[in-house]
């Protein structure tokens, strides 16, 4: 119960950032460079309106974290949806048809799994950026990141889906559908997909947490979201530069927010797993 | 009846399972006792609580079950007072257990010898050498030849029956005084079942053991037990010597349970159903319909030109067990070997054989789930290739439907019953509107004895027998002419079996269906079928009219199978 409460509070807070955050970090009129690098309000030198202090550009930390968390969640969900869609489609095809199709898809997945995910994401991200015209890079950076993370995590989904499909397609209800004479695509859509989605959703929630971390890592490495758009990763990177000059709050608070967010997403996943089970309803 | 040398005395035992919806009484006021050298049969249908009692005696109740009342005295000692450690010793050394599935009750990674000697050393504290000697003796005692070589084998190198013998040897390893066997032969073929039962009975007499045998099968009880306790919904309704219970049962439940076992020696018009069901409505009986006006009777002009509904010629199929690039290195299994038969319009054709005989594969070939390597299948006079999606094959498909063995996996749990049954109607566009589809589905459900309200529920809300009815409704929904039933009742209790078989018989009569009935259960086949084919390792041994086959079997294998039929 307490866990559920923290989760909901966390997700709601970031989703409702535009309405509840005290400042808007995207509005230049609310940012004053004079207020830059202020410590949290309870430390000497802090100001009451900046509860968690300000960053190097004078943005309120609390507001920036809320907006950044929102961006991280959106990027994470979009990336997981992309990876899941790709992985589930390829996995079902692989599992149901078998043979050469199966071999080709699964070998591609195997090859991709030998390359560390973050390296691949950096590669895809880099290629994606260079393909875009210069003036669009800033605006489309988010989509490129989503694409990069989505493309790196499809093999997990494909593997799980393939395994579940192999099990389900041996069951008698699928055979009954074949006896009726239903075409294969209809059997896949109506009978197999709904029954393989449960394990897929379970890894999707783990995948969501991982995608948020991936996004933060990419941004931390300066490969993801540009610093003008705050995400948790960019904030940590900016703070990192000031860490040894005693401005610890710029790094610590976003990092703590990231930990809580990932933890909350995992709890949400656990809860969703039970809620989606028709037998427990 | 408890005397000084009573081995086990269970008095007033009650077991409860607290659940979120209240406390379930799994067993109420159970009184049983057992003398050394005696076999007690505990018989009842699934959910009667018979396994629960077996587990309670050895303190292996599944959580959150608990013993709420009563005593379990084993050789005068109260087992309920023992702590976990002492109980574990009793379990290994003095009470042996035999479980249902020999596939899972042995550790697949350890050699038979290691498993045996380990158990012997643990409970008897003897040297390695003596443990080895004892293991050899045990294998001999359970009838395993070449024990020295067999000790070095892994469980997967044994057949099902041999594995169950090893499990029995393991149960005997600690030299127990009591053996609890929970459905020891349910997973085995008839011929092996008889051997295992003989073995248990023999061991019981020679070693003066007490044996409790838990089973749903009255035939097993008739073969092995000295005394019987009949369980119904958590209570023992009747106890007595086996002859008395079988020949002059006192309780109405026992009477109907015995009557529901199909007789082996004569043919009845209908199966006797277990009509003793308290606390539930007995409106399960299907409604009769008038075929000339009913939806199911429409378009019944799909008649075959020569009066043959299905004919199969020289069907062959082999499965690849081990693939290799070169043909000579491949290992194959000839699942169906040159099978030919034909089924006349409106006939029920039985296909019997033990597991692995290829009878299910034949059914799957006919409905197009497998592609034959050679041979023809003709449905309604047309040669069809059912694995194809062209128009001719689809028409043949509509005429041909199948009822599967396992009602728990044959329905898609994500769909409502309405959508499951409506699937063929929608696919073949047999109804003009969604409203008509709905009313047809409700009518079908009513007709198979479920009631129209079932349409809006999900499959997991139904019991095994009810699910099988849904499965039948789905098969009827494409207005088939030929119904293929692959062991339709082997996953069900005797009482439910009778209901489902009667339903199938009624439907066949009303609609003039042709039926291919696949079963390993000879008494059932005798009741259901007009003609029977006996299969063994992929080939047909004998085809004959049912009565001829049962009265004067020609083939040696048929004679052998008939001899093994449990007699009561």
Interface residues (C-beta under 8 A of the other chain):
Chain A: X171 X172 X173 X175 X176 X177 X178 X179 X180 X181 X182 X183 X186 X190 X191 X194 X195 X278 X279
Chain B: X364 X367 X368 X369 X389 X393 X394 X397 X398 X400 X401 X402 X404 X405 X406 X409 X410 X411 X412 X413 X414 X415 X423 X424 X427 X458 X460 X471 X474 X478
